[in-house]
Structures are given as structure tokens and as C-alpha cells.
């Protein structure tokens, strides 16, 4: 049975998060280095180039990589401090096994024991309950090679259908919408198209904090005179500079986009020739929004009608334009419909397939784009192929050298896997690169599910909060300890280079997985001796799929600073801009308009829960924080969640900045300091989600899923906010607290693992930072 | 205005700043002051807006910090870069901290010394960009030649500031977008600023 072996406090004392503050040896250890390694940042889909400095098999610093064309040396704070995830006191150096009598509840074991126990538990569970009773949860911070391997391992190694990944919490709504409307799931443009746009429409994307380098591309357009439209319930740092700000109510995105479509049609700001030649179903799409007047739109979204019309005018009358969207419109029970409503705006105005024209998602996770193409998504096989399509299955079976019937069918999605564990249908779990206890909605439900597992094995470099429930944790590798490729937000496949070897007895992830396959008697399908050999099979397996990597080689990828897929033949230059000449990837080459009628979110506010909650990110933390909550300077930047609220709401509650509030939803309740700012709608509160336990915003969020993409509705919940006891000093986003400021049971936990600098400045009497 | 070495200029465009603190994090990676971040980054008023303001040393032609230093510890090199207080001379009096019109120098009690932005002299003296301007995602902090600026960026450069009767010419420039319209508005650019007074349309709704 999977439970936490000891108290959370004891787990944290042994396994962290502790904070790395300075490079190995300290700031004054000197700058002599053995070598520099050109690679990329591991945080977020922008995949910025970075040069790591290495000494004695440790990463000791970085240098901007001015030669990489996407970021030309630029980095966000996560990239700057990325190197501090290495040489970390929390690093797992051996496999560990649950043992309540050991310090921290886990004792180091040798690999033979960890692997043989894992193998026999897998065989026992699958023998007793069937193959599909053992599930895999994977993640897209993994390289393409590891993503491909995880897909093949689940299907042929474990022979389970139930494999899914944390991309399910990221860009899947955009993936489904793009595939159905445009025939392909990739960013429409290279980012170099953004500066060529005359109007930029950012919808539900906190670009400045979640895709910081994209800010520079938007500013280049604005230097040319481009107009900026931003739709967001908060005045984000980028929104501050917008020409038109659409401060919409959470969950009303498709109403806003539908109204804009109607205004475009009413004013004839549409491209009839493009619609005629390159699309279908325009009439149905405009019929669906024919009643969406600006006044109706204003009523539903809360955005003044004249601003909606002005946004439509700018979008419809500009010769070129790009619409960038992200989780803000995608994390909804109608995430796919929201994306379709954006695609409709691009198609209606002919803004596809030309320089400075496109509608694209901003993929969030490190290898969010590439990871989903290589077949470690429950419904996909390599090359972005459909696991239920007989031709697609046959093509992959041929490369894999297996009978087509050996490939399982479509399995459950990530949230559904956890639900099935909760229901007792799935009994065993292998997780890698996924921390669902922090990142899935309804934390209490996730914890209950984990406790029902008969066997849980995690592969990780740190003991993340979910892995605390594991029976065995296999010590895997950090990004800089292995080589491979990823595919960035632009659809550009790039080379990740190993800077160092895994420390101690930790092993590279792919070596662990292959050994497990061998022990399960399935080694014949996993003959790989290097990640390059995995890539070579990946190329072949993707050939003929939409995400075709066949023409790429590692050498070319490095030489050309990345290659954009599709790249179907050797010597093919790659495809930076999709849809040129109005040719889409559908069977008839035409794009599909989709009729989108507005419908409300799964949960709406009422007398009992009268305030909207929306969740999101801060710039200094990445996803569930497994890495970034262990890097001191990043933690200092935004140490713990704050509840952002408007002065009008704060006044009703009698709350000032720093006062604690209790936020309660139908799922749970949390207590945290308020930050009173006029940059959020008065009917909405915002809480960032990167923290575990009693600081987890996902204690409150709703497990309701989009019917197509199965993405949870992180962006809309109904909550009740009340004033609680306690006050802390909040300066800007930093929280300055003493332990006694936190009352109740959370006191010790909140502060443990945080650095002394939160209580006293690092430098006595320092006047700055 | 005379450029730094190699005809390079350093400019700040506050309207582009997204407050990400990449500059703050990167500053302490600089070889001349490892572990000490010397750049300043502040919210103007977080209660009402997300506008932030970075501040590097302006490298004044006739630096006030040096003028008020009783120990003659603050030196300019031949490129015009104003250096941190010389350790053997600095008496830790903080005159410079109080006198600098831009609020740049920082006093570090543990070292009993003033340190300040030195334009990443270890980098710029060998042809590299300063750390902050290298990493700045929005390029609110920018380093290049005047010709590159004119060709690729909007706004006009200001290299002279007035504090009461004191006129302060600087080597670092500030970008303004409506030069000649009086006091500089750092809240953003563009004419369509009306919404900023009422981002959520509350006044029209109530």
C-alpha cells in the first residue's frame, strides 16, 4: 500500500525542498572551469539556448548563448538560476525504498533490489488484475527520445493501454482543436513571424511570466508600430502596455471570441477570398454567433462593448496579425472550443500561412511540443499518429517489429488514470517526470488515490511530493546529465547536450527503463545502447506521420540551430511556417471553421461560493516546483502563494495586503496572505499553483474535464473568501514573515525548507535586494 | 554623450520592463561582484499597476557619488565607467548612497564597503554585453551601438537629467516615447491608454 512513510516534516527534513543558494564551492570558489557545454534551458517550452560551465563533473555557472537564434542570450530568472538545480543536497544518489524506520522514511537500496522488486510487483499486479491494471504517468520535460521510449515501454514493455502524461495539463486543448480544424498539431509560425505582425492579440497568456522571451518578439513588432490586444482577467505585466485591454470574466473566452467574429462579419472585416478558397463551414460558424452583439458580449464577459468592437476592428483591418493563446483559454471544460473560437478569427481574416500571420498556442512545458508527438499520450503513437487508426498502428508495428495486435488500444487520460486508481481499477503505477499531487486539481482526491495503490514506483532525481507515496524511487537523471533532442514552442527540434554524468549511483532515465523492459522479458524491443539510437528509431517511426522527423539527424540539428518539423526527407529544409499558400493538413487541404456557441464553465458562482477563482503561474517557479522550489534565489523571488484580489473585494471582506484569508471551494480550503491589487477583476481572485500541501491552490480546483481534450478546468472555480487570523508583511511579491506569524498547524511546515534570508537579510545591513 | 568602449551604449526603456528579475538574478553572476546583485528593480506602485522600474548605474560624466566621497574612493576609468568604492579607501560612510540622484550605490555592512553597478566591466572591457542587458527578456535593458538602436528600436534617447539646479549628463540613456511632452510617463507607450484608468470598465458599469 502506498502511503507516506513518515510525517511531512520528517520527509522534508531529509529530502527537502532545501535551497541551493550558490554554485558548488560557493561564490568565491573561483571561475576556473573544465569546459563549457552549449545546451538549452530545461524550464518551459521556449527552450532558450544556454551555455553551462562545468568543473569536476559539476555545473558551476552559465554564460548567455548569444549564438542561438531564438533567444540570442536572453534568459528569464529561471534560466539564469537553472544551474543551481545540480549539486543539490536533496539529490537522490541511490534508489530508495519506503522504510518508516529510516531517516525521512526511505532507505537507500541497491539497484538489483529495487529493480527486481519492481519487476516482480509489476508481474504480480498484472497477473492478478490484467495488463491494464498497471499504469504509467509520464511527463514532457523529458526529451523526445525519452518520450518515445516511455510510449514504447508502456505499450510493448508493460503492455498496458494506460499511459498518459502531464502534457494533459498543458496544451492538449490546442492540440485537439488544431488537429481537427487544421489537420496538424503545431505552432503555426516560427517566432520570427511575430515582429512582422501589425496586430498582436494575446488571449489567456501571461507572456511576461510564463513565456518571457516572447515579450521581446512582441516588442519588436511594437517598435514597428504594431497594436497589442490582451484578453485576461488580470492586467498582467504585458497587458499593462496593451492598446486594448479586454479584462474578461473567467470562463467567458468563447463568448468574447464569438462576439469578435460576429463584429468582423457585421462590418465585413473578413477575407472572402481566403474563406472561399481555403476553408469550409464558414456559414455554420457565423450562424452560431449571429446573436452575439457587442452588448451581449459585454454582458457575458464583463468587457465594455466598445473595447470588443475596437479589438475586432484592429484584428480585422490589419493586413497582418498573430493571435497567441495559452493555458488561460485552454484550461477549461471548453478549452477546445475556446481554441476553435480563436482559429475562427484567424480563418475569417485570412491570417494563416503568411509572414506575420498565424494563430498559435504558446506551449508551456519544456518539451511540450515534442513530447506529445512521440507517442506517450494515451491516444497517440509516434509521429503524432492516432492509436485507433489501423493504418497508423500498422506503420508503427512495422518499425517496432511487433504484431499490430501487440500494441494496446487507447487508454485513459491523466486525470482519468488517477480517478481509476481511486476507484480501485488501476492497482500499480510507474511515474516519471510528473508530480500530480501538486499539479492535478482536487489535491485531496489525488492523495486518496495514491494511498490505494498496491505498488508505486517513481523515477526521479528529487523526491517530489507524489513520490513521497512511492514504494520504491529509482534515482534518475537531470536534464544536464543526458543528451537528446526536444522540440520547442516554435516546432523547432533542438539538441540537448550532456554537461555532466549522473552523480552517485543515479542512472540515466532511459537506462533504467530499458533494464526494466529486459527484466520483464521484453528486451528484444529495446536494443538501444544510446539515446542517439533511440532517435534513429524515432525518425523512422515518425516517417509518414504529421510530425515527421525522418529527415533530421542530430548533426544537422546542431549545425542548423534546430530544424522545424515536418522534415520528411533527408536534405529537407524543415518547415518553419505552416499553411503557406493556404494549404492545410486536412484531407482536402482546407481548414475547418467550427461553430462555437458559448456555454458556461462547469462550476459557476452562487450565493454560497460567490467569487471566481483562477489559478496560474509566477515567473520564478516552473510547474509543480520539484526543481525551482529547491533553488534559493528563485524561492526568494516569490516564496509562497498569495491570493490576489481587487480593492473592492478586499474592502467588502475588510482585508488589507498581508492579512490572511481563507479561500474555500467545494473541494477544500486553504489559508494564505492576501495581495490587494487593482490589476485583477473585482469578482475574481488569483492564486498561483506551484506549491504542495496546505499551500496548494489545487486543493480548491475542480476535476471537471473538457470532453475532447480531457484537460481539467484549472482556470475557473467558484470559491468563498473570508478574512482569517494573522498578518504578514508583503512587499511587492515578496513575503516577509516570521514563524510565529503563521498560526495553526501549518506554522512549522511553511517555514521549514525556506532559507534564513526570509527572516533576516543575507547581508547584514544591505540596503538593496 | 560619449559611448562606452567599442561605441556601445547602454539604454533603459522602462515601458518595456516586465519585472521578471532576470537582471537581478544575473547581476550577481558577474565576475567582479559574484554573489552580490547591484542592479535595482522596483515596482512603481504594485497596488495599482504591474509597472516596474530597473535602475543600473547611469555612469554620470561628473559623478555625484565621487564628488561627495570624503575618502576619494570612487573612481572613473578611461571609458567613463564609475567603479565601486575602492576597498582600501572606502570608509563605509554611505555619503554616496544618500547623494546619488538615481539611488544606485549600495552599502554592504559585512564588507563595510559601497558597491555599485560597474557596467559589468569584466565583460564589457573584453567585448561582451553586460549580464543584465544580455539576459533581459523584454530588452528593457539594452546594449549596442546608437546606429543599431536607431535602426531597430522606437523612442528617443535622453542622456541629461535635471535634479533641482543640478544638471546631470550621463553615459547611460533612458528611452522616452513622447519627448517634448513634459514629464516622462513611465507607465507605457501608445495613445490608446484610456483603459488604464479603469482596466475593468467598472466606472462605466456602475
Contacts between the chains, C-beta under 8 A, distances in Angstrom:
chain1	res1	chain2	res2	distance
A	22	B	35	6.3
A	27	B	28	7.9
A	27	B	34	4.3
A	27	B	35	3.4
A	28	B	34	6.8
A	28	B	35	7.6
A	31	B	31	6.4
A	61	B	29	6.5
A	62	B	29	7.3
A	64	B	129	7.6
A	64	B	131	7.7
A	64	B	134	4.3
A	64	B	135	6.1
A	66	B	129	7.7
A	66	B	134	7.5
A	73	B	129	7.2
A	73	B	134	4.7
A	73	B	135	6.8
A	74	B	22	7.8
A	74	B	134	7.2
A	74	B	135	5.6
A	74	B	136	6.5
A	74	B	137	5.2
A	74	B	139	7.5
A	75	B	22	5.9
A	75	B	26	7.3
A	75	B	135	4.4
A	75	B	137	7.3
A	76	B	20	5.5
A	76	B	22	5.1
A	76	B	135	7.8
A	76	B	137	5.5
A	77	B	20	6.0
A	77	B	21	5.0
A	77	B	22	4.8
A	77	B	24	7.4
A	77	B	25	4.3
A	79	B	22	7.5
A	79	B	135	7.4
A	80	B	22	5.7
A	80	B	25	4.2
A	80	B	26	4.8
A	80	B	29	6.9
A	80	B	135	5.9
A	81	B	25	5.6
A	208	B	18	3.6
A	208	B	19	7.5
A	208	B	20	6.6
A	208	B	137	7.9
A	208	B	138	7.3
A	209	B	18	7.6
A	209	B	20	7.0
A	212	B	18	6.7
A	212	B	20	5.4
A	212	B	22	7.2
A	212	B	137	3.8
A	212	B	138	7.4
A	213	B	137	5.0
A	215	B	16	7.6
A	215	B	18	5.7
A	215	B	137	5.4
A	215	B	138	4.2
A	216	B	137	5.9
A	216	B	138	5.7
A	216	B	139	5.3
A	219	B	16	5.6
A	219	B	138	5.9
A	219	B	139	6.5
A	220	B	152	7.6
A	222	B	154	7.2
A	222	B	189	7.4
A	222	B	190	8.0
A	223	B	152	6.6
A	223	B	153	5.5
A	223	B	154	4.5
A	225	B	154	7.9
A	227	B	190	7.9
A	227	B	192	7.8
A	228	B	190	8.0
A	235	B	49	7.2
A	235	B	50	6.3
A	235	B	199	5.0
A	236	B	50	6.8
A	237	B	17	8.0
A	237	B	18	4.0
A	237	B	19	5.5
A	237	B	20	7.7
A	237	B	50	4.5
A	237	B	52	7.5
A	238	B	18	6.5
A	239	B	50	7.9
A	240	B	49	6.2
A	240	B	50	5.1
A	240	B	51	6.1
A	240	B	187	7.4
A	240	B	188	6.0
A	240	B	196	7.7
A	241	B	15	6.3
A	241	B	16	7.7
A	241	B	188	4.5
A	241	B	189	6.4
A	241	B	190	7.3
A	242	B	195	7.8
A	243	B	190	5.3
A	243	B	192	4.1
A	244	B	192	6.4
A	244	B	195	7.1
A	245	B	195	4.9
A	245	B	196	7.8
A	245	B	199	5.7
A	247	B	199	5.3
A	247	B	200	4.4
A	247	B	201	7.2
A	302	B	200	7.1
A	302	B	201	7.3
A	302	B	205	7.8
A	303	B	201	6.7
A	304	B	201	4.0
A	304	B	204	5.7
A	304	B	205	7.7
A	307	B	195	6.9
A	307	B	201	7.3
A	619	B	20	4.9
A	619	B	21	7.3
A	620	B	21	7.2
A	633	B	25	5.7
A	633	B	28	7.9
A	634	B	25	7.8
A	637	B	21	5.6
A	637	B	25	7.8
A	646	B	200	7.9
A	647	B	47	7.7
A	648	B	202	7.6
A	657	B	47	7.5
A	676	B	47	6.7
A	677	B	46	6.3
A	677	B	47	5.9
A	677	B	48	7.4
A	678	B	47	6.6
A	678	B	48	4.8
A	678	B	49	7.5
A	678	B	199	7.4
A	679	B	48	7.5
A	679	B	49	6.5
A	679	B	50	5.8
A	679	B	199	7.1
A	681	B	200	5.3
A	682	B	200	6.9
A	682	B	202	6.9
A	732	B	42	7.8
A	732	B	43	4.9
A	732	B	46	5.3
A	733	B	46	7.7
A	763	B	36	7.6
A	763	B	108	5.5
A	763	B	109	6.9
A	763	B	110	5.4
A	764	B	109	4.5
A	764	B	110	5.3
A	765	B	107	7.0
A	765	B	108	7.4
A	765	B	109	3.0
A	765	B	110	7.6
A	766	B	106	6.9
A	766	B	107	7.7
A	766	B	108	5.9
A	766	B	109	6.9
A	767	B	97	6.4
A	767	B	106	5.3
A	767	B	107	5.4
A	768	B	37	6.9
A	768	B	38	7.1
A	768	B	40	6.6
A	768	B	106	4.3
A	769	B	24	6.5
A	769	B	37	5.1
